[in-house]
Amino acid sequence: MGKLLEVYEAMSTQVAQTEVEKTAAQQEADEVTARMEVLSKYAAVADDLLAKEHGDKYTEEDVVKLATDLIQKDAETAELTDVVDYYTDAGTIMAQAFKAELAKVEEVTPAQ
């Protein structure tokens, strides 16, 4: 009976490991799919822009180059937005501290 229990536990462990591996593989596949969708959208935008600007006189390399430039521009914009958000938050914190200090000074020296 002990041997049967060991075999069952080993099989259960193996099934659990297989499920974890499947989940990890599925998550990785989902991430790749999401990235591909984003790249496809950038390629479609680049293709549309080039078609409007040049008609049929552009190549696949032109689409890839423009899509890459659009991605880089959006990444830089997102990075700059993060920097602006950081400094906005820092400025708000400093302004609140300054306001609190002014309130303390007003408490100590009443208005005349």
ROSE-4610 file (N, C-alpha, C; in Angstrom, 1 decimal, always signed):
// ROSE-4610
residu = [M/M/M/G/G/G/K/K/K/L/L/L/L/L/L/E/E/E/V/V/V/Y/Y/Y/E/E/E/A/A/A/M/M/M/S/S/S/T/T/T/Q/Q/Q/V/V/V/A/A/A/Q/Q/Q/T/T/T/E/E/E/V/V/V/E/E/E/K/K/K/T/T/T/A/A/A/A/A/A/Q/Q/Q/Q/Q/Q/E/E/E/A/A/A/D/D/D/E/E/E/V/V/V/T/T/T/A/A/A/R/R/R/M/M/M/E/E/E/V/V/V/L/L/L/S/S/S/K/K/K/Y/Y/Y/A/A/A/A/A/A/V/V/V/A/A/A/D/D/D/D/D/D/L/L/L/L/L/L/A/A/A/K/K/K/E/E/E/H/H/H/G/G/G/D/D/D/K/K/K/Y/Y/Y/T/T/T/E/E/E/E/E/E/D/D/D/V/V/V/V/V/V/K/K/K/L/L/L/A/A/A/T/T/T/D/D/D/L/L/L/I/I/I/Q/Q/Q/K/K/K/D/D/D/A/A/A/E/E/E/T/T/T/A/A/A/E/E/E/L/L/L/T/T/T/D/D/D/V/V/V/V/V/V/D/D/D/Y/Y/Y/Y/Y/Y/T/T/T/D/D/D/A/A/A/G/G/G/T/T/T/I/I/I/M/M/M/A/A/A/Q/Q/Q/A/A/A/F/F/F/K/K/K/A/A/A/E/E/E/L/L/L/A/A/A/K/K/K/V/V/V/E/E/E/E/E/E/V/V/V/T/T/T/P/P/P/A/A/A/Q/Q/Q]
num = [1/1/1/2/2/2/3/3/3/4/4/4/5/5/5/6/6/6/7/7/7/8/8/8/9/9/9/10/10/10/11/11/11/12/12/12/13/13/13/14/14/14/15/15/15/16/16/16/17/17/17/18/18/18/19/19/19/20/20/20/21/21/21/22/22/22/23/23/23/24/24/24/25/25/25/26/26/26/27/27/27/28/28/28/29/29/29/30/30/30/31/31/31/32/32/32/33/33/33/34/34/34/35/35/35/36/36/36/37/37/37/38/38/38/39/39/39/40/40/40/41/41/41/42/42/42/43/43/43/44/44/44/45/45/45/46/46/46/47/47/47/48/48/48/49/49/49/50/50/50/51/51/51/52/52/52/53/53/53/54/54/54/55/55/55/56/56/56/57/57/57/58/58/58/59/59/59/60/60/60/61/61/61/62/62/62/63/63/63/64/64/64/65/65/65/66/66/66/67/67/67/68/68/68/69/69/69/70/70/70/71/71/71/72/72/72/73/73/73/74/74/74/75/75/75/76/76/76/77/77/77/78/78/78/79/79/79/80/80/80/81/81/81/82/82/82/83/83/83/84/84/84/85/85/85/86/86/86/87/87/87/88/88/88/89/89/89/90/90/90/91/91/91/92/92/92/93/93/93/94/94/94/95/95/95/96/96/96/97/97/97/98/98/98/99/99/99/100/100/100/101/101/101/102/102/102/103/103/103/104/104/104/105/105/105/106/106/106/107/107/107/108/108/108/109/109/109/110/110/110/111/111/111/112/112/112]
x = [+0.8/+0.0/+0.9/+2.0/+2.9/+3.5/+3.8/+4.3/+3.3/+2.1/+1.0/+0.8/+1.0/+0.9/+2.0/+3.2/+4.4/+4.2/+3.7/+3.5/+2.5/+1.4/+0.3/+0.9/+1.7/+2.3/+3.2/+4.0/+5.0/+4.2/+3.1/+2.3/+1.6/+1.1/+0.5/+1.5/+2.8/+3.8/+4.1/+4.2/+4.5/+3.4/+2.2/+1.0/+1.1/+1.4/+1.5/+2.6/+3.8/+4.9/+4.5/+3.8/+3.4/+2.5/+1.5/+0.6/+1.3/+2.3/+3.1/+3.9/+4.5/+5.2/+4.3/+3.1/+2.1/+1.7/+1.4/+1.0/+2.1/+3.4/+4.5/+4.6/+4.5/+4.6/+3.4/+2.3/+1.1/+1.3/+1.8/+2.1/+3.1/+4.1/+5.2/+4.6/+3.7/+3.1/+2.2/+1.5/+0.6/+1.4/+2.5/+3.4/+3.9/+4.3/+4.8/+3.7/+2.5/+1.3/+1.0/+1.0/+0.7/+1.8/+3.1/+4.1/+3.9/+3.6/+3.3/+2.2/+1.1/+0.0/+0.4/+1.2/+1.7/+2.5/+3.4/+4.3/+3.5/+2.5/+1.6/+0.8/+0.4/-0.3/+0.6/+1.9/+2.8/+3.1/+3.3/+3.5/+2.4/+1.1/+0.0/-0.1/+0.2/+0.2/+1.3/+2.5/+3.6/+3.2/+2.6/+2.2/+1.1/+0.2/-0.8/-0.2/+0.7/+1.3/+2.1/+2.9/+3.7/+2.8/+1.7/+0.8/+0.2/-0.2/-0.8/+0.3/+1.5/+2.6/+3.2/+3.4/+4.1/+3.4/+2.1/+1.4/+1.9/+2.3/+2.9/+4.4/+5.0/+6.5/+7.2/+7.0/+7.8/+8.0/+9.0/+9.3/+9.0/+9.1/+8.9/+9.9/+11.1/+12.2/+11.8/+11.1/+10.6/+9.6/+8.7/+7.7/+8.3/+9.3/+10.0/+10.7/+11.4/+12.1/+11.2/+10.1/+9.1/+8.5/+8.1/+7.5/+8.5/+9.8/+10.8/+11.0/+10.9/+11.0/+9.8/+8.6/+7.4/+7.5/+8.0/+8.1/+9.1/+10.2/+11.2/+10.7/+10.0/+9.4/+8.4/+7.6/+6.6/+7.3/+8.4/+9.1/+9.7/+10.3/+10.9/+9.8/+8.7/+7.6/+7.1/+7.0/+6.6/+7.6/+8.9/+10.0/+9.9/+9.7/+9.6/+8.4/+7.3/+6.1/+6.4/+7.1/+7.5/+8.3/+9.3/+10.1/+9.3/+8.4/+7.5/+6.6/+6.1/+5.3/+6.1/+7.3/+8.2/+8.4/+8.8/+9.0/+7.8/+6.6/+5.4/+5.1/+5.2/+5.0/+6.0/+7.3/+8.3/+7.9/+7.5/+7.1/+5.9/+4.9/+3.8/+4.1/+5.0/+5.5/+6.2/+7.1/+7.8/+6.9/+5.9/+4.9/+4.1/+3.7/+3.0/+3.9/+5.1/+6.0/+6.2/+6.4/+6.6/+5.3/+4.2/+2.9/+2.8/+3.2/+3.1/+4.1/+5.3/+6.2/+5.7/+5.1/+4.5/+3.4/+2.6/+1.5/+2.1/+3.3/+3.9/+4.4/+5.0/+5.5/+4.4/+3.3/+2.1/+1.6/+1.6/+1.2/+2.1/+3.4/+4.3/+4.3/+4.1/+4.1/+2.7/+1.8/+0.4/+0.4/-0.6/-0.7/-1.0/-0.4/-0.6/-1.6]
y = [-1.2/+0.0/+1.3/+1.2/+2.4/+2.7/+1.7/+1.9/+2.6/+2.2/+2.8/+4.2/+4.6/+6.0/+6.8/+6.2/+6.9/+7.2/+6.2/+6.3/+7.4/+7.4/+8.5/+9.9/+10.0/+11.3/+11.8/+10.8/+11.2/+11.6/+10.9/+11.3/+12.7/+12.9/+14.2/+15.3/+15.1/+16.1/+16.4/+15.3/+15.5/+16.2/+16.0/+16.7/+18.1/+18.4/+19.8/+20.6/+19.9/+20.5/+20.8/+19.8/+20.0/+21.2/+21.3/+22.4/+23.8/+23.8/+25.0/+25.4/+24.4/+24.6/+25.1/+24.4/+24.9/+26.3/+26.7/+28.0/+29.0/+28.7/+29.6/+29.7/+28.6/+28.6/+29.4/+29.3/+30.1/+31.6/+31.9/+33.3/+33.9/+33.1/+33.6/+33.8/+32.8/+32.9/+34.1/+34.4/+35.5/+36.8/+36.9/+38.1/+38.3/+37.2/+37.3/+37.8/+37.2/+37.6/+39.1/+39.6/+41.0/+41.9/+41.5/+42.3/+42.3/+41.1/+41.1/+42.0/+42.0/+42.8/+44.3/+44.7/+46.1/+46.4/+45.5/+45.7/+45.8/+45.0/+45.0/+46.3/+46.8/+48.1/+49.2/+49.2/+50.2/+50.1/+48.8/+48.6/+49.1/+48.9/+49.3/+50.8/+51.5/+52.9/+53.4/+52.8/+53.3/+53.0/+51.9/+51.6/+52.6/+53.0/+53.9/+55.3/+55.7/+57.0/+57.1/+56.0/+56.0/+55.9/+55.2/+55.1/+56.5/+57.2/+58.6/+59.5/+59.4/+60.3/+60.0/+58.7/+58.3/+57.3/+57.1/+56.2/+54.8/+54.2/+52.8/+52.8/+54.0/+54.1/+54.0/+52.9/+52.7/+51.2/+50.8/+49.4/+48.9/+47.6/+47.0/+47.6/+47.8/+48.4/+49.8/+50.6/+51.9/+51.8/+50.8/+50.6/+50.2/+49.3/+48.9/+50.1/+50.9/+52.0/+53.0/+53.3/+54.3/+53.7/+52.5/+51.8/+51.9/+51.6/+51.7/+53.1/+54.1/+55.5/+55.8/+55.4/+55.7/+55.1/+53.8/+53.2/+53.9/+54.3/+55.0/+56.4/+57.0/+58.3/+58.2/+57.1/+56.9/+56.5/+55.7/+55.3/+56.5/+57.4/+58.7/+59.5/+59.6/+60.4/+59.8/+58.5/+57.9/+58.1/+58.1/+58.3/+59.8/+60.7/+62.1/+62.4/+61.7/+61.8/+61.3/+60.3/+59.8/+60.8/+61.4/+62.4/+63.6/+64.1/+65.2/+64.9/+63.7/+63.2/+63.2/+62.7/+62.7/+64.1/+65.0/+66.4/+67.1/+66.8/+67.4/+66.9/+65.7/+65.2/+65.8/+65.9/+66.5/+68.0/+68.7/+70.1/+70.2/+69.3/+69.4/+69.1/+68.2/+67.9/+69.1/+69.7/+70.9/+72.0/+72.2/+73.3/+73.1/+71.9/+71.6/+71.8/+71.5/+71.7/+73.2/+73.9/+75.4/+76.0/+75.6/+76.1/+75.8/+74.6/+74.2/+75.1/+75.4/+76.2/+77.7/+78.2/+79.5/+79.6/+78.5/+78.5/+78.5/+77.8/+77.8/+79.2/+79.9/+81.3/+82.2/+82.1/+82.9/+82.7/+81.5/+81.2/+81.8/+81.9/+82.5/+84.0/+84.6/+86.0/+86.4/+86.7/+87.1/+88.3/+88.4/+89.5/+90.8/+91.9/+93.1/+94.0]
z = [+0.0/+0.0/+0.0/+0.7/+0.8/-0.6/-1.4/-2.7/-3.6/-3.5/-4.3/-4.0/-2.7/-2.3/-2.8/-2.8/-3.3/-4.8/-5.6/-7.0/-7.2/-6.5/-6.6/-6.3/-5.3/-4.9/-6.0/-6.6/-7.7/-8.9/-9.2/-10.4/-10.1/-8.9/-8.6/-8.7/-8.2/-8.4/-9.8/-10.6/-12.0/-12.7/-12.4/-13.0/-12.6/-11.4/-10.9/-11.6/-11.8/-12.5/-14.0/-14.6/-16.0/-16.1/-15.2/-15.2/-15.0/-14.2/-14.0/-15.3/-15.9/-17.1/-18.2/-18.3/-19.3/-19.1/-17.8/-17.5/-17.9/-17.5/-17.9/-19.4/-20.1/-21.5/-22.1/-21.6/-22.1/-21.8/-20.6/-20.3/-21.3/-21.6/-22.5/-23.9/-24.3/-25.6/-25.7/-24.6/-24.6/-24.7/-24.0/-24.1/-25.5/-26.1/-27.5/-28.5/-28.3/-29.1/-28.9/-27.6/-27.4/-28.0/-28.0/-28.6/-30.1/-30.7/-32.1/-32.6/-31.7/-32.0/-32.1/-31.1/-31.0/-32.2/-32.6/-33.7/-35.0/-35.1/-36.3/-36.4/-35.3/-35.3/-35.8/-35.3/-35.7/-37.2/-37.7/-39.1/-39.9/-39.5/-40.2/-40.3/-39.2/-39.2/-40.2/-40.1/-41.0/-42.4/-42.7/-44.1/-44.6/-43.7/-44.1/-44.4/-43.5/-43.7/-45.0/-45.2/-46.4/-47.7/-47.6/-48.8/-49.0/-48.0/-48.2/-48.8/-48.3/-48.7/-50.1/-50.3/-51.5/-52.5/-52.2/-53.1/-53.0/-54.1/-54.1/-54.2/-54.0/-54.2/-52.9/-52.2/-51.0/-50.9/-50.1/-49.9/-48.5/-48.3/-47.0/-46.0/-46.4/-45.6/-45.1/-46.0/-45.6/-44.5/-44.6/-43.5/-42.2/-42.3/-41.1/-40.4/-41.3/-40.7/-40.1/-40.7/-40.2/-38.9/-38.9/-37.7/-36.6/-36.8/-35.8/-35.3/-36.1/-35.7/-34.9/-35.3/-34.5/-33.1/-33.0/-31.7/-30.9/-31.4/-30.7/-30.2/-31.0/-30.6/-29.5/-29.6/-28.5/-27.2/-27.3/-26.1/-25.5/-26.3/-25.7/-25.1/-25.7/-25.2/-23.9/-23.8/-22.5/-21.4/-21.8/-20.8/-20.3/-21.3/-20.9/-20.0/-20.3/-19.5/-18.1/-18.0/-16.6/-15.9/-16.6/-15.9/-15.5/-16.4/-16.0/-14.8/-14.8/-13.7/-12.4/-12.5/-11.3/-10.8/-11.7/-11.2/-10.8/-11.4/-10.9/-9.5/-9.2/-7.9/-6.9/-7.3/-6.4/-6.1/-7.2/-7.0/-6.1/-6.2/-5.3/-3.9/-3.7/-2.3/-1.7/-2.5/-2.0/-1.8/-2.6/-2.4/-1.2/-0.9/+0.3/+1.5/+1.5/+2.6/+2.8/+1.7/+1.8/+2.4/+2.0/+2.5/+4.0/+4.4/+5.9/+6.7/+6.1/+6.8/+6.9/+5.9/+6.0/+7.0/+7.1/+8.1/+9.5/+9.7/+11.0/+11.4/+10.3/+10.5/+10.9/+10.2/+10.5/+11.9/+12.4/+13.8/+14.8/+14.5/+15.5/+15.4/+14.2/+14.1/+13.6/+14.5/+14.0/+13.1/+12.2/+11.3/+12.0/+11.6/+12.3/+11.6]
